[in-house]
Amino acid sequence: MESIEWLPVTVCGDRESQIKQTVPSAKEICREIVADRERRNRDMKCPYCGNPDTRVIDSRPAEDKSSIRRRRSCDECGKRFTTYEKVETIPLIVIKKDNNREQYERAKIENGVLSACYKRPVPAQEIQKTIDAIELEIFNREEKEIPSSEIGEIVMNKLKDLDPVAYVRFASVYREFKDVNTFMDELKTFLK
């Protein structure tokens, strides 16, 4: 490891002392970065053939600016795939209606929103942006536990802006309408 020899340092404004500091060179830092990337690449298995040797072709920030999108290629089968790297957060616990608790799962929100938008003229990219916005709002509350009712309200508010039919579809399942009158009441509040 290369180092900077002796550097003068001012202590208490008038005394100089010599402190030996070891600072890695730029070359060593680059070597460490490359080694780190190689370690990460070895850990990522190909989803098609299971081969542990994959390499990163392209790396850039994802559209949401909170994750990194990596295009990878498998050295064995030659197929390409995309991975996303996100900051690991404290697990969020969802409090269900019956007071049971379970870990937050993004897939459940995705399924609900996709079901509500089924056969609607909503681009897939807009659906993903809406799901990202829902998740961002949930995590921005910085709470360890959140009632499922709050998540449902957040989803409904976002769907209201995305597509009115998707909103009504989601509301009908989420609010568990018992009859046509309660359904009509929800529609009236939406139309106001």
Secondary structure in CASP SS format (residue, H / E / C, confidence):
PFRMAT SS
TARGET T0000
AUTHOR 0000-0000-0000
METHOD secondary structure of the structure
MODEL  1
M C 1.00
E C 1.00
S C 1.00
I E 1.00
E E 1.00
W E 1.00
L E 1.00
P E 1.00
V E 1.00
T E 1.00
V E 1.00
C C 1.00
G C 1.00
D C 1.00
R E 1.00
E E 1.00
S E 1.00
Q E 1.00
I E 1.00
K E 1.00
Q E 1.00
T C 1.00
V C 1.00
P C 1.00
S C 1.00
A H 1.00
K H 1.00
E H 1.00
I H 1.00
C H 1.00
R H 1.00
E H 1.00
I H 1.00
V H 1.00
A H 1.00
D H 1.00
R H 1.00
E H 1.00
R H 1.00
R H 1.00
N H 1.00
R H 1.00
D H 1.00
M C 1.00
K C 1.00
C C 1.00
P C 1.00
Y C 1.00
C C 1.00
G C 1.00
N C 1.00
P C 1.00
D C 1.00
T E 1.00
R E 1.00
V E 1.00
I E 1.00
D E 1.00
S E 1.00
R E 1.00
P E 1.00
A C 1.00
E C 1.00
D C 1.00
K C 1.00
S C 1.00
S E 1.00
I E 1.00
R E 1.00
R E 1.00
R E 1.00
R E 1.00
S E 1.00
C E 1.00
D C 1.00
E C 1.00
C C 1.00
G C 1.00
K C 1.00
R E 1.00
F E 1.00
T E 1.00
T E 1.00
Y E 1.00
E E 1.00
K E 1.00
V C 1.00
E C 1.00
T C 1.00
I C 1.00
P C 1.00
L C 1.00
I E 1.00
V E 1.00
I E 1.00
K C 1.00
K C 1.00
D C 1.00
N C 1.00
N C 1.00
R E 1.00
E E 1.00
Q E 1.00
Y C 1.00
E C 1.00
R H 1.00
A H 1.00
K H 1.00
I H 1.00
E H 1.00
N H 1.00
G H 1.00
V H 1.00
L H 1.00
S H 1.00
A H 1.00
C C 1.00
Y C 1.00
K C 1.00
R C 1.00
P C 1.00
V C 1.00
P C 1.00
A H 1.00
Q H 1.00
E H 1.00
I H 1.00
Q H 1.00
K H 1.00
T H 1.00
I H 1.00
D H 1.00
A H 1.00
I H 1.00
E H 1.00
L H 1.00
E H 1.00
I H 1.00
F H 1.00
N H 1.00
R C 1.00
E C 1.00
E C 1.00
K C 1.00
E E 1.00
I E 1.00
P E 1.00
S H 1.00
S H 1.00
E H 1.00
I H 1.00
G H 1.00
E H 1.00
I H 1.00
V H 1.00
M H 1.00
N H 1.00
K H 1.00
L H 1.00
K H 1.00
D H 1.00
L H 1.00
D C 1.00
P H 1.00
V H 1.00
A H 1.00
Y H 1.00
V H 1.00
R H 1.00
F H 1.00
A H 1.00
S H 1.00
V H 1.00
Y H 1.00
R C 1.00
E C 1.00
F C 1.00
K C 1.00
D C 1.00
V H 1.00
N H 1.00
T H 1.00
F H 1.00
M H 1.00
D H 1.00
E H 1.00
L H 1.00
K H 1.00
T H 1.00
F H 1.00
L H 1.00
K C 1.00
END
